Amino acid sequence: MKRGVFYLSFLLSILPVAYSRTISFVFLGSHASQLQAAEILQKSNYKATFYLNSKYLGFVENYINVFQADDLYNAGFDIGGNTYSSMEFSLTTPITTPITTPITTITEEICRDRATLIANGWQPRSFAYV
């Protein structure tokens, strides 16, 4: 068992299901290994948001594909946007350095990802960029 999956299993074993606070589980990057976490969360009756890069929804090795993402969505997990291709933007505060990635490129990455997720029948309610 991988270390991250072990820690998640341990965390869920010590949290009561009826815990009165919200716990957010967030997964970025569309990595197929995150599907193990989804199984663990589902068995413990927890949900999470999977922020997918829609470029990789085809059949790219080690990434969540469109059918797996559909299974996540149908199981009650949220599908959120995370840019189309996982492009790293050069964003800094205007005081120190100007934005070096053209705003049109940033807009295209975000909007194309959202449009792809919606075209697959999912309703992305959030966007994450780290």
Secondary structure, 3 states (H helix, E strand, C coil): CCHHHHHHHHHHHHCCCCCCCCCCCEEECCECCHHHHHHHHHHCCCCCEEEECHHHHCCCCCECCHHHHHHHHHCCCEEEECCCCCCCCCCCCCCCCCCCCCHHHHHHHHHHHHHHHHHCCCCCCCECCC
